[in-house]
């Protein structure tokens, strides 16, 4: 039961984190999390280079970081913190 509650908390944190982005920015960010380049994102999402660049810059600005790599690390840190707290509670 506790594990299920903690997993739900982790999912909620991730949703709160992602809700600061538009749907289009969420799509770009999810691809960034999977390691796709800007060019690959253009092909997958069928969007212009300028659109992808703009969405990436919006994500970077909203998270207060300098690069998309830092944005990804910030999200991964959130996941790491959730996992660490899960392990500490056992």
Secondary structure, 3 states (H helix, E strand, C coil): CHHHHHHHHHHHHHHHHHCCCCHHHHHHHHHHHCCCCHHHHHHHHCCCHHHHHHHHHHHHHHHCCCCHHHHHHHHHHHHHHHHHHHHHCC
